[in-house]
Each structure stands twice: as structure tokens, then as C-alpha cells.
């Protein structure tokens, strides 16, 4: 019975490491680029259509 538990634990641990590496190497950087790009695009569109370009404030 313990050999089945050990095998299952090893598979689970291996899967957890693979998911951790996937998240840290691929998912977070991709989400960061999407978030920053989306924010920049939003500011750009707001300046283009609503607020105008930044100036001296006068």
C-alpha cells in the first residue's frame, strides 16, 4: 500500500514542479507584457480621444 502512495506522491510532486516552472517561466511574463501593454494602450487612447497630449498644464 505504501508503494502506491509513494508513487502517487512522486507523480504529484513532479506535476507540481512542472506547473511551477510553467507559471514562472511562461505565464507570469506573458501576463505582465499583456497587462503593461494594455495599460499603455489605454493611456494612449485616452490621450488621443479625451485628454489630449501631455503639456505644460496651462
Predicted model as a PDB file, atoms N, CA, C, CB and O in Angstrom, pLDDT in the B-factor column:
MODEL        1                                                                  
ATOM      1  N   UNK A   1       0.822  -1.200   0.000  1.00 52.00           N  
ATOM      2  CA  UNK A   1       0.000   0.000   0.000  1.00 52.00           C  
ATOM      3  C   UNK A   1       0.860   1.255   0.000  1.00 52.00           C  
ATOM      4  CB  UNK A   1      -0.932   0.003   1.202  1.00 52.00           C  
ATOM      5  O   UNK A   1       0.525   2.238  -0.661  1.00 52.00           O  
ATOM      6  N   UNK A   2       1.963   1.227   0.736  1.00 58.00           N  
ATOM      7  CA  UNK A   2       2.804   2.419   0.792  1.00 58.00           C  
ATOM      8  C   UNK A   2       3.498   2.683  -0.531  1.00 58.00           C  
ATOM      9  CB  UNK A   2       3.834   2.283   1.892  1.00 58.00           C  
ATOM     10  O   UNK A   2       3.801   3.836  -0.836  1.00 58.00           O  
ATOM     11  N   UNK A   3       3.765   1.637  -1.340  1.00 62.00           N  
ATOM     12  CA  UNK A   3       4.412   1.856  -2.637  1.00 62.00           C  
ATOM     13  C   UNK A   3       3.480   2.613  -3.580  1.00 62.00           C  
ATOM     14  CB  UNK A   3       4.831   0.512  -3.268  1.00 62.00           C  
ATOM     15  O   UNK A   3       3.942   3.417  -4.390  1.00 62.00           O  
ATOM     16  N   UNK A   4       2.180   2.365  -3.483  1.00 69.00           N  
ATOM     17  CA  UNK A   4       1.224   3.101  -4.299  1.00 69.00           C  
ATOM     18  C   UNK A   4       1.190   4.561  -3.864  1.00 69.00           C  
ATOM     19  CB  UNK A   4      -0.183   2.470  -4.199  1.00 69.00           C  
ATOM     20  O   UNK A   4       1.136   5.459  -4.705  1.00 69.00           O  
ATOM     21  N   UNK A   5       1.222   4.800  -2.576  1.00 84.00           N  
ATOM     22  CA  UNK A   5       1.212   6.157  -2.054  1.00 84.00           C  
ATOM     23  C   UNK A   5       2.490   6.900  -2.450  1.00 84.00           C  
ATOM     24  CB  UNK A   5       1.053   6.139  -0.528  1.00 84.00           C  
ATOM     25  O   UNK A   5       2.435   8.069  -2.833  1.00 84.00           O  
ATOM     26  N   UNK A   6       3.640   6.226  -2.358  1.00 87.00           N  
ATOM     27  CA  UNK A   6       4.904   6.851  -2.737  1.00 87.00           C  
ATOM     28  C   UNK A   6       4.918   7.194  -4.219  1.00 87.00           C  
ATOM     29  CB  UNK A   6       6.079   5.932  -2.398  1.00 87.00           C  
ATOM     30  O   UNK A   6       5.382   8.268  -4.603  1.00 87.00           O  
ATOM     31  N   UNK A   7       4.415   6.294  -5.053  1.00 87.00           N  
ATOM     32  CA  UNK A   7       4.375   6.545  -6.497  1.00 87.00           C  
ATOM     33  C   UNK A   7       3.453   7.717  -6.818  1.00 87.00           C  
ATOM     34  CB  UNK A   7       3.912   5.285  -7.251  1.00 87.00           C  
ATOM     35  O   UNK A   7       3.779   8.568  -7.646  1.00 87.00           O  
ATOM     36  N   UNK A   8       2.317   7.752  -6.166  1.00 91.00           N  
ATOM     37  CA  UNK A   8       1.376   8.853  -6.374  1.00 91.00           C  
ATOM     38  C   UNK A   8       1.969  10.171  -5.895  1.00 91.00           C  
ATOM     39  CB  UNK A   8       0.053   8.575  -5.648  1.00 91.00           C  
ATOM     40  O   UNK A   8       1.786  11.202  -6.542  1.00 91.00           O  
ATOM     41  N   UNK A   9       2.669  10.151  -4.782  1.00 89.00           N  
ATOM     42  CA  UNK A   9       3.292  11.365  -4.256  1.00 89.00           C  
ATOM     43  C   UNK A   9       4.380  11.859  -5.203  1.00 89.00           C  
ATOM     44  CB  UNK A   9       3.878  11.111  -2.856  1.00 89.00           C  
ATOM     45  O   UNK A   9       4.507  13.065  -5.412  1.00 89.00           O  
ATOM     46  N   UNK A  10       5.157  10.961  -5.771  1.00 91.00           N  
ATOM     47  CA  UNK A  10       6.205  11.358  -6.717  1.00 91.00           C  
ATOM     48  C   UNK A  10       5.600  11.975  -7.971  1.00 91.00           C  
ATOM     49  CB  UNK A  10       7.076  10.151  -7.093  1.00 91.00           C  
ATOM     50  O   UNK A  10       6.113  12.970  -8.482  1.00 91.00           O  
ATOM     51  N   UNK A  11       4.514  11.390  -8.469  1.00 91.00           N  
ATOM     52  CA  UNK A  11       3.857  11.936  -9.655  1.00 91.00           C  
ATOM     53  C   UNK A  11       3.284  13.311  -9.349  1.00 91.00           C  
ATOM     54  CB  UNK A  11       2.746  10.989 -10.151  1.00 91.00           C  
ATOM     55  O   UNK A  11       3.390  14.227 -10.164  1.00 91.00           O  
ATOM     56  N   UNK A  12       2.681  13.455  -8.186  1.00 93.00           N  
ATOM     57  CA  UNK A  12       2.103  14.738  -7.798  1.00 93.00           C  
ATOM     58  C   UNK A  12       3.191  15.792  -7.644  1.00 93.00           C  
ATOM     59  CB  UNK A  12       1.310  14.599  -6.492  1.00 93.00           C  
ATOM     60  O   UNK A  12       3.034  16.923  -8.106  1.00 93.00           O  
ATOM     61  N   UNK A  13       4.292  15.427  -6.999  1.00 93.00           N  
ATOM     62  CA  UNK A  13       5.388  16.364  -6.801  1.00 93.00           C  
ATOM     63  C   UNK A  13       5.993  16.781  -8.142  1.00 93.00           C  
ATOM     64  CB  UNK A  13       6.464  15.745  -5.900  1.00 93.00           C  
ATOM     65  O   UNK A  13       6.320  17.950  -8.349  1.00 93.00           O  
ATOM     66  N   UNK A  14       6.137  15.817  -9.045  1.00 94.00           N  
ATOM     67  CA  UNK A  14       6.668  16.124 -10.371  1.00 94.00           C  
ATOM     68  C   UNK A  14       5.739  17.062 -11.126  1.00 94.00           C  
ATOM     69  CB  UNK A  14       6.883  14.840 -11.172  1.00 94.00           C  
ATOM     70  O   UNK A  14       6.196  18.008 -11.768  1.00 94.00           O  
ATOM     71  N   UNK A  15       4.448  16.807 -11.054  1.00 96.00           N  
ATOM     72  CA  UNK A  15       3.465  17.671 -11.721  1.00 96.00           C  
ATOM     73  C   UNK A  15       3.478  19.080 -11.124  1.00 96.00           C  
ATOM     74  CB  UNK A  15       2.050  17.062 -11.609  1.00 96.00           C  
ATOM     75  O   UNK A  15       3.360  20.069 -11.848  1.00 96.00           O  
ATOM     76  N   UNK A  16       3.622  19.163  -9.802  1.00 96.00           N  
ATOM     77  CA  UNK A  16       3.675  20.473  -9.161  1.00 96.00           C  
ATOM     78  C   UNK A  16       4.892  21.265  -9.622  1.00 96.00           C  
ATOM     79  CB  UNK A  16       3.697  20.319  -7.642  1.00 96.00           C  
ATOM     80  O   UNK A  16       4.781  22.464  -9.879  1.00 96.00           O  
ATOM     81  N   UNK A  17       6.054  20.618  -9.732  1.00 96.00           N  
ATOM     82  CA  UNK A  17       7.256  21.305 -10.201  1.00 96.00           C  
ATOM     83  C   UNK A  17       7.098  21.763 -11.644  1.00 96.00           C  
ATOM     84  CB  UNK A  17       8.478  20.394 -10.071  1.00 96.00           C  
ATOM     85  O   UNK A  17       7.505  22.873 -11.988  1.00 96.00           O  
ATOM     86  N   UNK A  18       6.513  20.923 -12.488  1.00 97.00           N  
ATOM     87  CA  UNK A  18       6.309  21.311 -13.888  1.00 97.00           C  
ATOM     88  C   UNK A  18       5.374  22.507 -13.991  1.00 97.00           C  
ATOM     89  CB  UNK A  18       5.746  20.135 -14.696  1.00 97.00           C  
ATOM     90  O   UNK A  18       5.619  23.418 -14.782  1.00 97.00           O  
ATOM     91  N   UNK A  19       4.310  22.513 -13.204  1.00 97.00           N  
ATOM     92  CA  UNK A  19       3.389  23.647 -13.228  1.00 97.00           C  
ATOM     93  C   UNK A  19       4.044  24.912 -12.674  1.00 97.00           C  
ATOM     94  CB  UNK A  19       2.128  23.318 -12.429  1.00 97.00           C  
ATOM     95  O   UNK A  19       3.827  26.005 -13.199  1.00 97.00           O  
ATOM     96  N   UNK A  20       4.843  24.769 -11.616  1.00 97.00           N  
ATOM     97  CA  UNK A  20       5.550  25.915 -11.058  1.00 97.00           C  
ATOM     98  C   UNK A  20       6.486  26.522 -12.096  1.00 97.00           C  
ATOM     99  CB  UNK A  20       6.337  25.506  -9.803  1.00 97.00           C  
ATOM    100  O   UNK A  20       6.504  27.740 -12.272  1.00 97.00           O  
ATOM    101  N   UNK A  21       7.257  25.698 -12.780  1.00 97.00           N  
ATOM    102  CA  UNK A  21       8.168  26.202 -13.802  1.00 97.00           C  
ATOM    103  C   UNK A  21       7.408  26.826 -14.970  1.00 97.00           C  
ATOM    104  CB  UNK A  21       9.069  25.079 -14.305  1.00 97.00           C  
ATOM    105  O   UNK A  21       7.830  27.854 -15.500  1.00 97.00           O  
ATOM    106  N   UNK A  22       6.306  26.225 -15.373  1.00 97.00           N  
ATOM    107  CA  UNK A  22       5.493  26.794 -16.446  1.00 97.00           C  
ATOM    108  C   UNK A  22       4.969  28.165 -16.061  1.00 97.00           C  
ATOM    109  CB  UNK A  22       4.329  25.867 -16.787  1.00 97.00           C  
ATOM    110  O   UNK A  22       5.014  29.101 -16.859  1.00 97.00           O  
ATOM    111  N   UNK A  23       4.474  28.281 -14.844  1.00 97.00           N  
ATOM    112  CA  UNK A  23       3.907  29.550 -14.386  1.00 97.00           C  
ATOM    113  C   UNK A  23       4.986  30.624 -14.297  1.00 97.00           C  
ATOM    114  CB  UNK A  23       3.222  29.373 -13.023  1.00 97.00           C  
ATOM    115  O   UNK A  23       4.774  31.752 -14.742  1.00 97.00           O  
ATOM    116  N   UNK A  24       6.147  30.282 -13.721  1.00 97.00           N  
ATOM    117  CA  UNK A  24       7.173  31.303 -13.515  1.00 97.00           C  
ATOM    118  C   UNK A  24       7.915  31.661 -14.793  1.00 97.00           C  
ATOM    119  CB  UNK A  24       8.158  30.836 -12.480  1.00 97.00           C  
ATOM    120  O   UNK A  24       8.349  32.804 -14.942  1.00 97.00           O  
ATOM    121  N   UNK A  25       8.075  30.719 -15.725  1.00 97.00           N  
ATOM    122  CA  UNK A  25       8.850  30.986 -16.934  1.00 97.00           C  
ATOM    123  C   UNK A  25       7.978  31.525 -18.059  1.00 97.00           C  
ATOM    124  CB  UNK A  25       9.558  29.722 -17.391  1.00 97.00           C  
ATOM    125  O   UNK A  25       8.425  32.385 -18.817  1.00 97.00           O  
ATOM    126  N   UNK A  26       6.749  31.043 -18.187  1.00 97.00           N  
ATOM    127  CA  UNK A  26       5.901  31.433 -19.314  1.00 97.00           C  
ATOM    128  C   UNK A  26       4.715  32.303 -18.913  1.00 97.00           C  
ATOM    129  CB  UNK A  26       5.398  30.207 -20.009  1.00 97.00           C  
ATOM    130  O   UNK A  26       4.531  33.384 -19.472  1.00 97.00           O  
ATOM    131  N   UNK A  27       3.924  31.859 -17.972  1.00 97.00           N  
ATOM    132  CA  UNK A  27       2.646  32.525 -17.711  1.00 97.00           C  
ATOM    133  C   UNK A  27       2.815  33.930 -17.144  1.00 97.00           C  
ATOM    134  CB  UNK A  27       1.821  31.696 -16.758  1.00 97.00           C  
ATOM    135  O   UNK A  27       2.219  34.871 -17.667  1.00 97.00           O  
ATOM    136  N   UNK A  28       3.615  34.099 -16.081  1.00 97.00           N  
ATOM    137  CA  UNK A  28       3.779  35.419 -15.478  1.00 97.00           C  
ATOM    138  C   UNK A  28       4.394  36.432 -16.435  1.00 97.00           C  
ATOM    139  CB  UNK A  28       4.632  35.314 -14.241  1.00 97.00           C  
ATOM    140  O   UNK A  28       3.897  37.555 -16.513  1.00 97.00           O  
ATOM    141  N   UNK A  29       5.458  36.088 -17.171  1.00 97.00           N  
ATOM    142  CA  UNK A  29       5.984  37.074 -18.118  1.00 97.00           C  
ATOM    143  C   UNK A  29       4.975  37.454 -19.207  1.00 97.00           C  
ATOM    144  CB  UNK A  29       7.245  36.537 -18.764  1.00 97.00           C  
ATOM    145  O   UNK A  29       4.868  38.626 -19.568  1.00 97.00           O  
ATOM    146  N   UNK A  30       4.243  36.483 -19.724  1.00 98.00           N  
ATOM    147  CA  UNK A  30       3.252  36.787 -20.758  1.00 98.00           C  
ATOM    148  C   UNK A  30       2.151  37.682 -20.198  1.00 98.00           C  
ATOM    149  CB  UNK A  30       2.646  35.489 -21.327  1.00 98.00           C  
ATOM    150  O   UNK A  30       1.752  38.652 -20.842  1.00 98.00           O  
ATOM    151  N   UNK A  31       1.663  37.362 -19.013  1.00 98.00           N  
ATOM    152  CA  UNK A  31       0.628  38.195 -18.399  1.00 98.00           C  
ATOM    153  C   UNK A  31       1.146  39.595 -18.087  1.00 98.00           C  
ATOM    154  CB  UNK A  31       0.108  37.539 -17.124  1.00 98.00           C  
ATOM    155  O   UNK A  31       0.401  40.568 -18.200  1.00 98.00           O  
ATOM    156  N   UNK A  32       2.409  39.705 -17.697  1.00 98.00           N  
ATOM    157  CA  UNK A  32       2.989  41.019 -17.425  1.00 98.00           C  
ATOM    158  C   UNK A  32       3.033  41.869 -18.688  1.00 98.00           C  
ATOM    159  CB  UNK A  32       4.397  40.873 -16.840  1.00 98.00           C  
ATOM    160  O   UNK A  32       2.668  43.044 -18.657  1.00 98.00           O  
ATOM    161  N   UNK A  33       3.475  41.290 -19.792  1.00 98.00           N  
ATOM    162  CA  UNK A  33       3.531  42.025 -21.051  1.00 98.00           C  
ATOM    163  C   UNK A  33       2.127  42.439 -21.482  1.00 98.00           C  
ATOM    164  CB  UNK A  33       4.201  41.175 -22.147  1.00 98.00           C  
ATOM    165  O   UNK A  33       1.929  43.569 -21.930  1.00 98.00           O  
ATOM    166  N   UNK A  34       1.165  41.553 -21.356  1.00 98.00           N  
ATOM    167  CA  UNK A  34      -0.212  41.872 -21.729  1.00 98.00           C  
ATOM    168  C   UNK A  34      -0.763  43.000 -20.854  1.00 98.00           C  
ATOM    169  CB  UNK A  34      -1.106  40.621 -21.612  1.00 98.00           C  
ATOM    170  O   UNK A  34      -1.417  43.912 -21.357  1.00 98.00           O  
ATOM    171  N   UNK A  35      -0.501  42.939 -19.554  1.00 98.00           N  
ATOM    172  CA  UNK A  35      -1.018  43.947 -18.635  1.00 98.00           C  
ATOM    173  C   UNK A  35      -0.391  45.317 -18.911  1.00 98.00           C  
ATOM    174  CB  UNK A  35      -0.754  43.526 -17.183  1.00 98.00           C  
ATOM    175  O   UNK A  35      -1.102  46.318 -19.003  1.00 98.00           O  
ATOM    176  N   UNK A  36       0.934  45.361 -19.044  1.00 98.00           N  
ATOM    177  CA  UNK A  36       1.611  46.633 -19.284  1.00 98.00           C  
ATOM    178  C   UNK A  36       1.235  47.191 -20.657  1.00 98.00           C  
ATOM    179  CB  UNK A  36       3.138  46.459 -19.177  1.00 98.00           C  
ATOM    180  O   UNK A  36       1.018  48.395 -20.800  1.00 98.00           O  
ATOM    181  N   UNK A  37       1.157  46.326 -21.656  1.00 98.00           N  
ATOM    182  CA  UNK A  37       0.750  46.768 -22.989  1.00 98.00           C  
ATOM    183  C   UNK A  37      -0.673  47.285 -23.006  1.00 98.00           C  
ATOM    184  CB  UNK A  37       0.891  45.640 -23.981  1.00 98.00           C  
ATOM    185  O   UNK A  37      -0.966  48.290 -23.653  1.00 98.00           O  
ATOM    186  N   UNK A  38      -1.555  46.605 -22.300  1.00 98.00           N  
ATOM    187  CA  UNK A  38      -2.941  47.060 -22.215  1.00 98.00           C  
ATOM    188  C   UNK A  38      -3.063  48.385 -21.507  1.00 98.00           C  
ATOM    189  CB  UNK A  38      -3.784  46.036 -21.510  1.00 98.00           C  
ATOM    190  O   UNK A  38      -3.860  49.233 -21.908  1.00 98.00           O  
ATOM    191  N   UNK A  39      -2.285  48.578 -20.460  1.00 98.00           N  
ATOM    192  CA  UNK A  39      -2.298  49.856 -19.746  1.00 98.00           C  
ATOM    193  C   UNK A  39      -1.781  50.976 -20.648  1.00 98.00           C  
ATOM    194  CB  UNK A  39      -1.448  49.769 -18.457  1.00 98.00           C  
ATOM    195  O   UNK A  39      -2.371  52.055 -20.712  1.00 98.00           O  
ATOM    196  N   UNK A  40      -0.683  50.714 -21.338  1.00 97.00           N  
ATOM    197  CA  UNK A  40      -0.137  51.709 -22.248  1.00 97.00           C  
ATOM    198  C   UNK A  40      -1.103  52.056 -23.368  1.00 97.00           C  
ATOM    199  CB  UNK A  40       1.160  51.217 -22.830  1.00 97.00           C  
ATOM    200  O   UNK A  40      -1.252  53.222 -23.733  1.00 97.00           O  
ATOM    201  N   UNK A  41      -1.759  51.038 -23.909  1.00 98.00           N  
ATOM    202  CA  UNK A  41      -2.745  51.275 -24.957  1.00 98.00           C  
ATOM    203  C   UNK A  41      -3.908  52.109 -24.441  1.00 98.00           C  
ATOM    204  CB  UNK A  41      -3.257  49.953 -25.514  1.00 98.00           C  
ATOM    205  O   UNK A  41      -4.390  53.003 -25.136  1.00 98.00           O  
ATOM    206  N   UNK A  42      -4.360  51.820 -23.222  1.00 97.00           N  
ATOM    207  CA  UNK A  42      -5.460  52.582 -22.628  1.00 97.00           C  
ATOM    208  C   UNK A  42      -5.075  54.049 -22.443  1.00 97.00           C  
ATOM    209  CB  UNK A  42      -5.867  51.969 -21.280  1.00 97.00           C  
ATOM    210  O   UNK A  42      -5.853  54.944 -22.772  1.00 97.00           O  
ATOM    211  N   UNK A  43      -3.878  54.291 -21.917  1.00 95.00           N  
ATOM    212  CA  UNK A  43      -3.427  55.675 -21.734  1.00 95.00           C  
ATOM    213  C   UNK A  43      -3.309  56.367 -23.088  1.00 95.00           C  
ATOM    214  CB  UNK A  43      -2.069  55.718 -20.984  1.00 95.00           C  
ATOM    215  O   UNK A  43      -3.702  57.524 -23.231  1.00 95.00           O  
ATOM    216  N   UNK A  44      -2.777  55.674 -24.066  1.00 94.00           N  
ATOM    217  CA  UNK A  44      -2.616  56.244 -25.406  1.00 94.00           C  
ATOM    218  C   UNK A  44      -3.980  56.637 -25.993  1.00 94.00           C  
ATOM    219  CB  UNK A  44      -1.900  55.236 -26.340  1.00 94.00           C  
ATOM    220  O   UNK A  44      -4.130  57.736 -26.526  1.00 94.00           O  
ATOM    221  N   UNK A  45      -4.966  55.746 -25.897  1.00 95.00           N  
ATOM    222  CA  UNK A  45      -6.292  56.042 -26.435  1.00 95.00           C  
ATOM    223  C   UNK A  45      -6.954  57.179 -25.672  1.00 95.00           C  
ATOM    224  CB  UNK A  45      -7.175  54.799 -26.388  1.00 95.00           C  
ATOM    225  O   UNK A  45      -7.625  58.013 -26.280  1.00 95.00           O  
ATOM    226  N   UNK A  46      -6.783  57.233 -24.352  1.00 94.00           N  
ATOM    227  CA  UNK A  46      -7.352  58.330 -23.575  1.00 94.00           C  
ATOM    228  C   UNK A  46      -6.745  59.663 -23.988  1.00 94.00           C  
ATOM    229  CB  UNK A  46      -7.136  58.094 -22.080  1.00 94.00           C  
ATOM    230  O   UNK A  46      -7.446  60.668 -24.102  1.00 94.00           O  
ATOM    231  N   UNK A  47      -5.430  59.660 -24.211  1.00 92.00           N  
ATOM    232  CA  UNK A  47      -4.787  60.898 -24.644  1.00 92.00           C  
ATOM    233  C   UNK A  47      -5.221  61.272 -26.059  1.00 92.00           C  
ATOM    234  CB  UNK A  47      -3.262  60.759 -24.578  1.00 92.00           C  
ATOM    235  O   UNK A  47      -5.365  62.453 -26.376  1.00 92.00           O  
ATOM    236  N   UNK A  48      -5.423  60.288 -26.889  1.00 92.00           N  
ATOM    237  CA  UNK A  48      -5.784  60.550 -28.274  1.00 92.00           C  
ATOM    238  C   UNK A  48      -7.196  61.134 -28.390  1.00 92.00           C  
ATOM    239  CB  UNK A  48      -5.679  59.269 -29.090  1.00 92.00           C  
ATOM    240  O   UNK A  48      -7.418  62.075 -29.151  1.00 92.00           O  
ATOM    241  N   UNK A  49      -8.147  60.576 -27.636  1.00 93.00           N  
ATOM    242  CA  UNK A  49      -9.546  60.950 -27.824  1.00 93.00           C  
ATOM    243  C   UNK A  49     -10.130  61.846 -26.732  1.00 93.00           C  
ATOM    244  CB  UNK A  49     -10.362  59.724 -27.918  1.00 93.00           C  
ATOM    245  O   UNK A  49     -11.077  62.582 -27.006  1.00 93.00           O  
ATOM    246  N   UNK A  50      -9.609  61.814 -25.524  1.00 92.00           N  
ATOM    247  CA  UNK A  50     -10.275  62.507 -24.424  1.00 92.00           C  
ATOM    248  C   UNK A  50      -9.415  63.617 -23.834  1.00 92.00           C  
ATOM    249  CB  UNK A  50     -10.644  61.520 -23.341  1.00 92.00           C  
ATOM    250  O   UNK A  50      -9.834  64.775 -23.831  1.00 92.00           O  
ATOM    251  N   UNK A  51      -8.244  63.301 -23.343  1.00 90.00           N  
ATOM    252  CA  UNK A  51      -7.464  64.269 -22.576  1.00 90.00           C  
ATOM    253  C   UNK A  51      -6.491  65.087 -23.423  1.00 90.00           C  
ATOM    254  CB  UNK A  51      -6.704  63.557 -21.505  1.00 90.00           C  
ATOM    255  O   UNK A  51      -6.085  66.168 -22.996  1.00 90.00           O  
ATOM    256  N   UNK A  52      -6.120  64.631 -24.556  1.00 87.00           N  
ATOM    257  CA  UNK A  52      -5.136  65.326 -25.374  1.00 87.00           C  
ATOM    258  C   UNK A  52      -3.725  64.986 -24.919  1.00 87.00           C  
ATOM    259  CB  UNK A  52      -5.361  66.838 -25.318  1.00 87.00           C  
ATOM    260  O   UNK A  52      -3.533  64.316 -23.904  1.00 87.00           O  
ATOM    261  N   UNK A  53      -2.756  65.447 -25.668  1.00 84.00           N  
ATOM    262  CA  UNK A  53      -1.371  65.126 -25.328  1.00 84.00           C  
ATOM    263  C   UNK A  53      -0.943  65.838 -24.046  1.00 84.00           C  
ATOM    264  CB  UNK A  53      -0.433  65.509 -26.482  1.00 84.00           C  
ATOM    265  O   UNK A  53      -1.480  66.891 -23.701  1.00 84.00           O  
ATOM    266  N   UNK A  54       0.023  65.255 -23.347  1.00 81.00           N  
ATOM    267  CA  UNK A  54       0.507  65.920 -22.135  1.00 81.00           C  
ATOM    268  C   UNK A  54       1.204  67.234 -22.499  1.00 81.00           C  
ATOM    269  CB  UNK A  54       1.474  64.993 -21.348  1.00 81.00           C  
ATOM    270  O   UNK A  54       1.877  67.326 -23.526  1.00 81.00           O  
ATOM    271  N   UNK A  55       1.038  68.224 -21.663  1.00 82.00           N  
ATOM    272  CA  UNK A  55       1.629  69.532 -21.935  1.00 82.00           C  
ATOM    273  C   UNK A  55       2.074  70.185 -20.651  1.00 82.00           C  
ATOM    274  CB  UNK A  55       0.643  70.433 -22.668  1.00 82.00           C  
ATOM    275  O   UNK A  55       2.277  69.512 -19.640  1.00 82.00           O  
ATOM    276  N   UNK A  56       2.227  71.490 -20.687  1.00 79.00           N  
ATOM    277  CA  UNK A  56       2.705  72.221 -19.518  1.00 79.00           C  
ATOM    278  C   UNK A  56       1.595  72.510 -18.516  1.00 79.00           C  
ATOM    279  CB  UNK A  56       3.344  73.515 -19.950  1.00 79.00           C  
ATOM    280  O   UNK A  56       1.874  73.010 -17.426  1.00 79.00           O  
ATOM    281  N   UNK A  57       0.348  72.207 -18.855  1.00 69.00           N  
ATOM    282  CA  UNK A  57      -0.754  72.362 -17.902  1.00 69.00           C  
ATOM    283  C   UNK A  57      -1.327  73.765 -17.863  1.00 69.00           C  
ATOM    284  CB  UNK A  57      -0.295  71.984 -16.533  1.00 69.00           C  
ATOM    285  O   UNK A  57      -2.053  74.099 -16.927  1.00 69.00           O  
ATOM    286  N   UNK A  58      -1.038  74.563 -18.810  1.00 56.00           N  
ATOM    287  CA  UNK A  58      -1.521  75.944 -18.784  1.00 56.00           C  
ATOM    288  C   UNK A  58      -2.700  76.079 -19.636  1.00 56.00           C  
ATOM    289  CB  UNK A  58      -0.469  76.914 -19.219  1.00 56.00           C  
ATOM    290  O   UNK A  58      -3.259  77.170 -19.750  1.00 56.00           O  
TER     291      UNK A  58                                                      
ENDMDL                                                                          
END                                                                             
